[in-house]
Amino acid sequence: MKLLIITSISEDLRTVSNILEQAEVAVFSVSETIGHKTEHHNFLPDNWFGKNEDGTNALFFFSFTEDAKAVKTIELVKQYNAENNTGFPIRAFMSPVELSSY
Protein backbone atom coordinates (compact mmCIF):
# COMPACT_ATOMS: atom_id res chain seq x y z
CA MET A 1 0.00 0.00 0.00
CA LYS A 2 1.15 3.54 -0.80
CA LEU A 3 0.18 7.01 0.32
CA LEU A 4 -0.39 8.98 -2.87
CA ILE A 5 -0.22 12.77 -2.51
CA ILE A 6 -1.02 15.26 -5.27
CA THR A 7 -0.92 19.04 -5.16
CA SER A 8 -2.41 21.34 -7.78
CA ILE A 9 -4.03 24.72 -8.23
CA SER A 10 -7.78 24.78 -7.64
CA GLU A 11 -8.49 25.17 -11.35
CA ASP A 12 -7.05 21.67 -11.93
CA LEU A 13 -9.63 19.87 -9.77
CA ARG A 14 -11.28 18.19 -12.77
CA THR A 15 -7.93 17.34 -14.38
CA VAL A 16 -6.56 15.64 -11.28
CA SER A 17 -9.86 13.84 -10.68
CA ASN A 18 -9.72 12.53 -14.26
CA ILE A 19 -6.11 11.39 -13.78
CA LEU A 20 -7.09 9.50 -10.63
CA GLU A 21 -10.01 7.92 -12.47
CA GLN A 22 -7.74 6.84 -15.34
CA ALA A 23 -5.36 5.27 -12.81
CA GLU A 24 -8.34 3.50 -11.22
CA VAL A 25 -7.87 5.19 -7.85
CA ALA A 26 -11.47 4.91 -6.68
CA VAL A 27 -11.21 6.59 -3.27
CA PHE A 28 -9.38 9.82 -2.53
CA SER A 29 -9.72 12.93 -0.40
CA VAL A 30 -9.32 16.57 -1.39
CA SER A 31 -8.52 19.49 0.89
CA GLU A 32 -8.32 23.15 0.01
CA THR A 33 -5.11 24.92 0.92
CA ILE A 34 -3.18 28.05 0.02
CA GLY A 35 0.15 27.65 -1.70
CA HIS A 36 2.95 30.14 -1.19
CA LYS A 37 6.12 30.52 -3.18
CA THR A 38 8.88 32.96 -2.41
CA GLU A 39 11.18 34.29 -5.08
CA HIS A 40 14.17 34.03 -2.78
CA HIS A 41 15.22 31.10 -0.67
CA ASN A 42 15.52 33.02 2.57
CA PHE A 43 15.42 31.41 5.96
CA LEU A 44 11.68 31.01 6.68
CA PRO A 45 11.56 32.62 10.17
CA ASP A 46 13.30 35.71 8.76
CA ASN A 47 10.56 36.03 6.14
CA TRP A 48 7.54 34.54 7.90
CA PHE A 49 4.95 36.70 6.13
CA GLY A 50 6.71 36.67 2.80
CA LYS A 51 5.72 39.57 0.57
CA ASN A 52 2.21 39.86 2.02
CA GLU A 53 0.78 38.08 -0.99
CA ASP A 54 -2.44 36.15 -0.60
CA GLY A 55 -0.98 32.99 -2.12
CA THR A 56 -2.52 30.66 -4.66
CA ASN A 57 -5.70 28.70 -4.08
CA ALA A 58 -4.53 25.12 -4.20
CA LEU A 59 -5.73 21.58 -3.60
CA PHE A 60 -4.19 18.73 -1.69
CA PHE A 61 -5.31 15.25 -2.81
CA PHE A 62 -4.42 12.08 -0.98
CA SER A 63 -5.25 8.41 -1.20
CA PHE A 64 -4.09 5.19 0.36
CA THR A 65 -3.94 2.93 -2.65
CA GLU A 66 -2.25 -0.03 -4.29
CA ASP A 67 1.34 0.35 -5.48
CA ALA A 68 0.51 -0.07 -9.19
CA LYS A 69 -2.26 2.55 -9.06
CA ALA A 70 0.02 5.07 -7.36
CA VAL A 71 2.74 4.48 -9.97
CA LYS A 72 0.20 4.82 -12.81
CA THR A 73 -1.06 8.10 -11.33
CA ILE A 74 2.43 9.57 -11.19
CA GLU A 75 3.06 8.49 -14.79
CA LEU A 76 -0.17 10.22 -15.88
CA VAL A 77 0.76 13.39 -13.96
CA LYS A 78 4.18 13.46 -15.65
CA GLN A 79 2.51 13.00 -19.03
CA TYR A 80 0.00 15.79 -18.34
CA ASN A 81 2.75 18.19 -17.24
CA ALA A 82 4.84 17.39 -20.34
CA GLU A 83 1.88 18.10 -22.64
CA ASN A 84 0.53 21.18 -20.79
CA ASN A 85 2.93 23.95 -19.88
CA THR A 86 0.59 25.92 -17.63
CA GLY A 87 3.16 27.44 -15.29
CA PHE A 88 1.49 25.55 -12.43
CA PRO A 89 2.49 21.90 -12.82
CA ILE A 90 0.63 19.22 -10.93
CA ARG A 91 2.89 17.56 -8.35
CA ALA A 92 2.53 13.92 -7.29
CA PHE A 93 4.35 11.97 -4.60
CA MET A 94 4.24 8.40 -3.38
CA SER A 95 5.25 7.19 0.05
CA PRO A 96 5.24 3.64 1.45
CA VAL A 97 2.78 2.73 4.19
CA GLU A 98 4.66 0.45 6.52
CA LEU A 99 1.83 -0.40 8.90
CA SER A 100 -1.89 0.22 9.03
CA SER A 101 -5.02 -0.93 10.84
CA TYR A 102 -6.73 -1.54 7.50
Buried (B, 14 or more C-beta within 10 A) or exposed (E): BBBBBBBBBBEBBEBBBEBBEEBEBEEBEBEEBEBEEEEEEEEEEEEEEBEEEEEBEBBBBBBBBBEEBBBBBBBBBEEBBEEEEEEBBBEBBBEEEEEEEE
